Amino acid sequence: LCSGYAGGKTFVAARKAITLMLLNAGSDGIITEPNYPLLVQILIPELLEALELFGIPYKYNKADQIFYCEVEGKQTRIICKSMESYDRLVGINAAWVIMDEFDTAKEELAYNAFIRLLGRLRVGNVRQMVIVSTPEGFKAMYRIFVTEAGDDRRLIKAKTTDNKHLPKDYLDLLYGTYPAELIKAYIDGEFTNLTSGTV
């Protein structure tokens, strides 16, 4: 999912995690943010809200950032990690991986994390890798879904304006402040050159 600012990306990512967890009872899932502060400040609260909303019994180990959920009588883990520490996720057999704010990480880190975590998908009923991000130029997300596109990949695009829950003055502020390149990326959710000709 490639979307502009406030397009509901993390909201969707948390609910997609719930869907994939329910489809893969007893199998681990992994969900990442580019760094630890984003994990704690953005993703974990959204995931907590989604688990409560859907009434899924869980225990949360704050030290390890792991949710132990009860699905169909089976313990099903959601392992929350910083993308920066993807190399520590060895030995985990997962059914699904969701990577939030993917393109905000350095391009090499994001792509290497994608490759490494793709190799974790080896159990479960419905194995999926999900990437969610605002487009940050022609970085790792563009490479994966445009340059290396194949039948096994689907790019969904959304605009900030698709989110009907935003206050109108939020969009007015962005339109009144951003140059054309940033509007294209951060409101329209389009890949564009953000490095040349931008002040």
Secondary structure, 3 states (H helix, E strand, C coil): CEECCCCCHHHHHHHHHHHHHHHCCCCEEEEEECCHHHHHHHHHHHHHHHHHHCCCCEEEECCCCEEEEEECCEEEEEEEEEHHHHHHCCCCCEEEEEEECHHHCCHHHHHHHHHHHHCCECCCCCCEEEEEECCCCCCHHHHHHHHCCCCCCCCCEECHHHCCCCCHHHHHHHHHHCCHHHHHHHCCCCCCCCCCCCC
